[in-house]
Amino acid sequence: LDHGVGAVGFSILCSFLTKLIEIRPQDLTVEVLGEQLYRRLANFGCHQQTSGDSGGYMNCATATNGRLLHLPGPLIYVDLCQNSIRCVNLAGLEPIAAAAAARFHTDALSDAGKEGRGGGRGSNLGRLWHCGQQLDASACRESLLSDGQQPQHAVVVFRESNEGQQLFDASLQRAQTRNLGEQHRLAHALDALLIEAKRRSDATALKGADGSSPSSSAPADVEVSYRSHHNVLAELDFARDFNDHRESVLMLSHVSGSAWDAGVRVGWVLVECPGDLAIAAPFPQAAGAAGHPLPGVPPTTVEWSSLSVLNLVLRAPEEQEVSLHFEERPFGFSWTQEGTHIVIKDLKNDGRARAHGKVCRGMILTSFKGDDDEEIITNPLKLMEVLRGNITPATLTFAWRPTKKSVAANTFAGVCLEERSLSEGGTGVFISEIPGGHHLWQELVGPGWQVLSIQENSQRFKAAATPLSSIAQIPQRLLEPSVTLRFQPPPPLFEFLPLDRYRWPMSPSLMEGSPHSAAIANELPWSKLDLHPCDIGGLRGVRLGRRAEADGDSMQSSSAPSSSPSALPTEQHPSASALAEDGWQAFALGQLPAVSRWADQRVRTANPGDAIAWELR
């Protein structure tokens, strides 16, 4: 009959309270009763001793076999899948797994698990963890209370998502079954990645040694100017991609010419260009291994939107002839027969015809005269015969066929124009020069052609052509199509690491703003660790080591950070702890799944030789 436990009145009172807990659990929580009354009621019937400080009661038995009344107590449920927190009052002996399945199955907390395998309601919730140990099906709140913990102590349980479990299990299985060659390749690739990151970090530090900050010596944006959009298209290839903010961007997939000389490389992103310059590019998955579009995929296009609906009508010069004297063969051009004309099909880059600078593709050969011959050959059949022969030296005469052509304004932009007097009176606009490599050469047009008119064409109507008699009638963009582009360098280690950049600090979040942050912080694994940033060369890293405390009391006090993330230690040598010799470093390589289409495509098409991308795949 110790302390009246065997008394009849006590038995009746205990049965009454047990029934009350069963039918009215919401009225017997610590929030309703207050901590002091809740503690006295929870310890009802236990061996008791008076506390010297407060005069309250403290149980001297274990949590599971010392209490007769199992009051509802606080259970903090941390959902790592949804990054959410739920605090509920759970009966002391109620199985936590079953309660979680019943309470959270229909909530947003378990939405991600509804597609999981297993069939049962509990299986959809994923595994539950407490103090680094997986909970079994019979685990209850009071069984998790340690010796000496007050009954109102909040128990923290973490939920792991099914997806996280599957990824972890798959990764572990992969690690255990990877062959020796793959292990060596992956280890070598990771070592090379860290060596390159360290090299870049050291190079940045050396550049900043002259007094400038290290950040100022990092790659900066670069501006490149081009004579026209045709030069842009000739030197650059773009691919459509997404940046870390899920914004569509244009990434360089091929670089040459002016941009290369300015230090721009593959992977740089276009961040600024004229507002009416339209650049269309395929996504990386629509490009071949060398970055060039696959057959049937539209290539990169660059054009001025303000010129997209304009066409110009051109006319070939009627009386312009070009006579060239060749001392030797080959002449440096290819030809073809079209009706009664011998048409210049192409000019060799280092040929004699191109060296004269007056012959153009599309011109016709009108006559041929050898220096030792008196006859001038003009018959098409005889012209073909002498072109196939070996008569030299000779004089060849070229001219344009009377014709007109309609050319898109975007194709025409960048051509040099001049005004000339017309034989019938007035003035006209003529082509004086076509820059080398200009797209107008593909239209078989050359210097001396007259620009007759300009016309606006749209899907709704076709406007009347405007005859041109002055350069002032031509849109300014046609006369000055120069382009200035600004490029931004990619994230560090872009060419080595096919992942989106990890932009956020490595310091673990303690779920700031939650009233239960302090309780959760005590249960987090890193609450027992020292954390120090160790970023190198663009890789975000943290150095970890187990705390080495002077005594148990300081260990208990220092392992409970406040609810603010800034409470984590950031100094190199915290006063209350020291980094153990078995410390290690962790680096965040990037984010998966990759937002960047380039990164995603590289992972999807990886081969065993690309060890990191192959492992991600």
Summary of the structure (lengths in Angstrom):
residues: 617
radius of gyration: 40.4
end to end distance: 69.6
largest distance: 145.2
contacts: 1738
relative contact order: 0.09
helix: 31%
strand: 26%
